[in-house]
Amino acid sequence: MRRDGSQSSVWQPCINDFAPSANESGYEVKISGNGVIALATALSLQQQGKNCVLVTDRETQLPATAYLTTILPNGYQNKTNAALIADGMRAAIDLAEEWIISSEMECDLVYEPGYLFSAQADNDIQTEKFAAEEAGLVTTMVKSIPVPISFAKACRFEYQARLNPSAFCSGLAKAFMEAGGTIVDCNVVNYKDIPAEDSVVLDTEQTNRNSYHLAFTLASGIYPYGVAQCGDNEFYSFQLAVKDGKEYVLASLLDVPQETDAVSAFEKLEQVIRASFNIASLDFHWINKYYYNGDPLIGTFGIHNNDIRYLHASAGSSGFTTALLAAQVIADTVLGKENPFAALVAGKINHLTTSEA
């Protein structure tokens, strides 16, 4: 299992590869994709009795973040369904924990606080705190954050989950195959040769946003805990990342238009961290691409005769969490079951007609 992009992420070296299955027939559901939604959808359906095949090129699109978080970059304010969104985010975290425990995944799951802060005194963090609290989340206004970034206001969110995302994705693939699922590597097997009435359409992800990431070590050897996100016009995120027992600070510049020059974006991010941290070494830099349209949960996919074709997740720092939630909505749609969070992707579930297949 590899990752898209020319630079290795902090997670890249510890991804466990898997051997693709042989080209087999007799499955009920085909899933085309190579990210968290594809893996989670495949596992959920397989565990609920559907015989599935996952068609992937194994260039796995890993989450950049180490956190499953309930913090939304665009906030809970002025959202009529804020409580449903918060419930969905927590349900996704609970699902991840359930899978980690039941499949004995070694992905270092721990719970830590998260912080939403602003460097602008007029940023309405207090209102966001009340909106999140009204939605059912545990929040507190605080006077300190775990990273040495200047701020005017900050709110603490409890019960954010930190894990190793590459180990988690590998665990999803392993659990899927152990449950009887089939993985076809389209670099090895021509997907058009898979027996089915409908052709498999590979990943049609349209990306119009980039996120830029730097992972570095600190001269002091003392690392911040939790995740801290800036809620200003430029979205920055700072978090602890632990891989193979080694600690890093992972800094991210989020929601950057795709046409932005990459060198300039990395330079801007590096200026921010060097002004605030005493850096020992700058070890990793990489870019993640994603689709964004401002919604808290994005699940863009089509279903045609149990042929699921793909698929991109939510943007930004909450995308890891919303990807798991979207996978459950997709799986329940295939199974004909009601999902309490389907309203969050209303209008985005496209049941393709035969002419569109």
C-alpha positions in Angstrom: 0.0 0.0 0.0 1.6 3.2 -1.2 0.7 6.8 -1.2 0.1 9.3 -3.9 2.6 12.1 -4.4 6.3 12.5 -5.0 7.3 13.2 -1.4 7.0 10.7 1.5 4.7 11.8 4.3 5.6 11.2 8.0 3.4 8.1 7.8 4.7 6.6 4.6 7.6 4.4 5.8 5.4 2.4 8.2 2.6 1.4 5.9 2.2 -2.4 5.8 1.9 -3.6 2.3 -0.7 -6.2 1.4 -0.8 -8.9 -1.3 -3.7 -8.3 -3.7 -6.1 -11.1 -4.2 -6.4 -13.0 -7.4 -9.1 -12.0 -9.9 -12.2 -13.7 -8.5 -15.8 -13.8 -9.4 -18.9 -14.2 -7.3 -18.9 -10.9 -5.4 -22.0 -8.8 -4.9 -20.6 -5.3 -4.6 -17.7 -3.7 -6.4 -15.9 -0.7 -4.7 -13.5 1.5 -6.7 -11.2 3.7 -4.7 -8.0 4.0 -2.8 -8.7 6.1 0.3 -10.2 5.8 3.7 -13.8 5.8 2.4 -13.2 3.0 0.0 -11.5 0.8 2.7 -14.1 1.6 5.4 -17.0 1.1 3.0 -15.6 -2.3 1.9 -15.1 -3.5 5.4 -18.5 -2.3 6.6 -20.3 -4.1 3.8 -18.2 -7.3 4.1 -18.9 -7.5 7.8 -22.6 -7.1 7.1 -22.8 -10.1 4.8 -22.0 -8.6 1.4 -19.3 -10.3 -0.6 -17.2 -7.4 -1.9 -14.3 -6.7 -4.2 -12.2 -3.5 -3.7 -10.6 -2.3 -6.9 -7.6 -0.1 -6.1 -4.3 1.0 -7.5 -2.9 0.8 -4.0 -1.7 4.4 -4.1 -3.5 4.8 -0.9 -4.5 8.4 -0.2 -3.7 8.6 3.5 -5.2 11.2 5.8 -2.6 13.8 6.6 -3.9 14.2 10.1 -3.2 11.9 13.1 -6.5 12.9 14.6 -10.2 11.9 14.4 -11.6 15.2 15.5 -15.0 16.8 16.2 -13.6 20.3 15.5 -14.9 21.7 12.2 -12.8 24.2 10.3 -16.0 26.1 9.2 -17.6 25.8 12.6 -20.9 24.8 14.2 -22.3 28.3 14.2 -25.5 29.0 12.2 -26.0 25.3 11.3 -29.5 24.0 11.8 -28.2 20.4 11.9 -25.2 21.2 14.2 -26.3 18.5 16.8 -26.6 15.9 14.0 -23.1 16.8 12.7 -21.6 16.5 16.2 -23.3 13.2 16.7 -22.0 11.9 13.4 -18.4 13.0 14.1 -18.5 11.2 17.5 -20.1 8.1 15.9 -17.2 8.0 13.4 -14.7 8.1 16.2 -16.6 5.4 18.1 -16.6 3.2 15.0 -12.8 3.6 14.5 -12.3 2.5 18.1 -14.6 -0.5 17.7 -12.7 -1.6 14.6 -9.3 -1.1 16.2 -10.3 -3.2 19.2 -12.1 -5.9 17.4 -9.4 -6.3 14.7 -6.6 -5.8 17.2 -5.1 -3.0 15.1 -1.8 -1.7 16.4 -2.3 2.0 15.6 -1.6 3.7 18.9 -5.1 5.0 19.7 -5.2 7.6 22.5 -7.6 10.3 23.4 -6.4 13.9 23.8 -7.9 17.4 23.8 -8.2 19.6 20.7 -8.0 23.4 20.5 -9.6 25.9 18.2 -7.8 29.3 18.5 -7.6 32.6 16.8 -4.9 35.3 16.6 -7.6 37.9 15.9 -9.4 39.5 18.9 -12.6 40.0 16.9 -12.8 36.3 15.9 -16.0 34.9 17.5 -14.4 31.8 19.1 -16.7 32.3 22.1 -19.8 32.0 19.9 -18.3 28.9 18.3 -17.8 27.4 21.8 -21.4 27.9 22.7 -22.6 26.5 19.3 -20.5 23.4 19.8 -21.6 23.0 23.3 -25.3 23.4 22.2 -24.6 20.6 19.7 -23.6 18.3 22.6 -19.8 18.6 22.6 -17.7 19.2 25.7 -15.9 22.6 25.3 -14.2 25.1 27.5 -12.7 28.6 26.8 -9.0 28.4 27.8 -6.1 30.8 28.3 -3.4 28.5 27.0 -2.8 26.1 24.1 -0.2 23.4 23.8 1.8 25.0 21.0 3.8 28.2 21.2 1.6 30.2 18.8 0.4 33.7 19.7 -3.4 33.8 20.0 -6.2 36.0 21.3 -8.9 33.4 22.1 -9.0 29.7 22.3 -11.5 26.9 23.0 -10.7 23.4 24.1 -12.6 20.4 22.7 -12.5 17.2 24.7 -12.2 13.6 23.5 -10.3 13.9 20.2 -8.7 10.6 19.0 -5.1 10.4 18.0 -3.8 7.3 16.0 -1.4 6.3 13.3 -3.4 6.7 10.1 -1.3 4.5 7.9 -1.5 1.6 10.5 -5.2 2.2 10.7 -5.6 2.0 6.9 -3.5 -1.1 6.7 -5.7 -2.5 9.5 -8.8 -1.8 7.5 -7.4 -3.6 4.5 -6.3 -6.6 6.6 -9.7 -6.8 8.4 -11.5 -6.7 5.1 -9.5 -9.5 3.6 -9.8 -11.6 6.7 -13.6 -11.2 6.5 -13.5 -12.7 3.1 -13.2 -9.6 1.0 -11.2 -9.4 -2.3 -8.7 -6.7 -3.2 -7.8 -6.4 -6.8 -4.7 -4.3 -7.6 -5.4 -2.7 -11.0 -1.7 -2.3 -11.5 -1.6 -6.1 -11.7 -5.1 -7.1 -12.9 -6.9 -5.2 -15.7 -10.1 -4.0 -14.0 -12.0 -4.4 -17.2 -11.4 -8.2 -17.0 -13.3 -8.4 -13.7 -16.5 -10.4 -14.6 -19.6 -8.2 -14.2 -22.4 -6.8 -16.2 -21.3 -3.3 -15.5 -17.8 -2.0 -16.0 -15.9 -0.7 -13.0 -15.2 3.0 -13.2 -12.0 3.9 -11.4 -11.3 6.8 -9.1 -12.8 10.0 -10.6 -11.8 12.3 -7.8 -11.7 16.0 -8.7 -9.3 17.9 -6.5 -9.4 21.6 -6.2 -7.7 22.2 -2.9 -4.3 21.3 -1.5 -3.0 21.0 2.0 0.7 21.4 2.8 2.4 19.6 5.6 5.7 19.8 7.5 6.8 17.3 10.1 9.7 18.3 12.4 11.5 17.5 15.6 12.1 19.9 18.5 15.5 20.8 20.0 14.0 20.6 23.5 12.7 17.1 23.0 9.5 18.2 24.7 6.5 17.9 22.5 3.0 19.4 22.7 0.0 17.2 23.2 -3.3 17.3 21.3 -4.2 19.1 18.1 -4.5 22.9 17.8 -6.3 24.5 14.8 -6.3 28.2 13.8 -9.8 29.4 13.0 -8.8 32.5 11.1 -8.9 33.1 7.3 -5.8 31.0 6.8 -6.3 27.6 8.3 -3.3 26.3 10.2 -3.1 23.1 12.2 -0.5 21.9 14.7 -0.5 18.4 16.2 1.6 15.7 17.8 2.5 12.8 15.5 4.0 9.7 16.8 5.5 7.1 14.5 7.5 4.0 15.6 7.8 5.7 19.0 9.4 8.8 17.6 7.6 12.1 18.2 7.2 14.9 15.6 5.2 18.1 15.4 3.0 18.1 12.3 2.2 21.5 11.0 -0.3 22.0 8.2 -1.5 24.8 6.0 -5.1 23.8 4.9 -7.6 24.7 2.3 -5.1 26.2 -0.2 -6.4 26.7 -3.8 -4.8 24.2 -6.2 -3.3 26.9 -8.4 -1.2 28.3 -5.5 2.5 27.9 -6.1 3.7 25.0 -3.9 7.1 26.5 -3.1 5.4 29.7 -1.8 3.0 27.7 0.3 5.7 25.6 1.9 7.8 28.8 2.5 4.8 30.4 4.2 4.3 27.4 6.4 8.0 27.2 7.3 8.1 30.9 8.2 5.2 30.3 10.7 6.8 27.3 12.4 10.4 28.8 12.6 9.0 31.9 14.2 7.3 29.9 16.9 9.3 26.6 17.4 12.9 25.8 18.1 13.3 23.2 15.4 16.0 20.5 15.5 15.3 19.0 12.1 12.8 19.3 9.4 12.2 15.7 8.4 9.1 15.5 6.0 7.2 17.7 3.7 4.4 16.7 1.4 1.1 17.8 -0.2 -2.4 16.2 0.1 -5.0 16.9 -2.5 -8.7 16.9 -1.8 -12.1 18.2 -2.9 -13.8 21.0 -1.0 -17.1 22.7 -1.4 -17.6 24.1 2.1 -19.9 21.4 3.4 -19.1 19.7 6.8 -19.5 16.3 5.2 -18.8 15.6 1.6 -19.6 12.3 0.2 -19.5 12.4 -3.6 -20.1 9.1 -5.1 -22.4 7.1 -7.4 -24.1 3.8 -7.0 -25.3 1.7 -9.9 -26.3 -1.9 -9.4 -24.1 -2.2 -6.4 -21.1 -0.7 -8.4 -19.8 2.0 -6.1 -17.6 4.4 -7.9 -15.7 7.2 -6.5 -15.5 9.0 -4.2 -13.8 11.7 -2.3 -14.0 12.7 1.3 -14.4 15.9 3.2 -11.7 18.6 3.2 -9.4 19.9 5.8 -8.6 18.7 9.3 -11.9 16.9 9.8 -11.7 14.9 6.6 -10.4 11.7 8.3 -13.5 11.7 10.6 -16.1 12.6 7.9 -14.6 9.9 5.6 -15.5 7.2 8.1 -19.0 8.7 8.6 -19.5 8.9 4.8 -18.5 5.3 4.5 -21.3 4.2 6.8 -23.9 6.2 4.9 -22.7 4.6 1.6 -22.8 1.1 3.1 -26.3 1.6 4.5 -27.5 3.0 1.2 -26.3 -0.2 -0.6 -27.9 -2.4 2.1 -31.2 -0.4 1.9 -30.9 0.6 5.5 -31.8 3.9 7.1 -28.8 5.8 8.4 -29.4 8.6 10.9 -26.7 10.7 9.3 -27.9 10.4 5.7 -29.2 13.9 5.8 -25.7 15.2 6.0 -25.0 14.0 2.5 -28.5 14.6 1.1 -28.4 15.5 -2.5 -24.9 14.1 -2.9 -25.9 10.4 -3.3 -26.2 9.9 -7.0 -27.9 6.7 -8.0 -26.5 6.4 -11.6 -28.8 5.5 -14.4 -27.9 2.8 -16.9 -27.0 5.4 -19.5 -24.5 7.0 -17.0 -22.8 3.7 -16.1 
